[in-house]
């Protein structure tokens, strides 16, 4: 029986990429389906439920467009990722 090989970096990165995609779909699925429905069930109006569903996606799209310039302004991609992670977690 051949010795077990360590997973190649490409396979590892593909696995992490698939896990990241799965996490993203859970996040967007919750935001697009359940949070607006909860807003309606909590007695908020249709406009509030629509804003709850669309404003985060709009802000994310705007930030993606401005991202390269802002990351360059921060000076470090690592620092930029940490800042965005902290903002998303807040």
Buried (B, 14 or more C-beta within 10 A) or exposed (E): EEEEEEEEEEEEEEEEEEEEEEEEEEEEEEBBEEEBEEBBEEEBEEEBBBBBBEEBEEEEEEEEEEEEEEBEEBEEEEEBEEBBEEEEEE
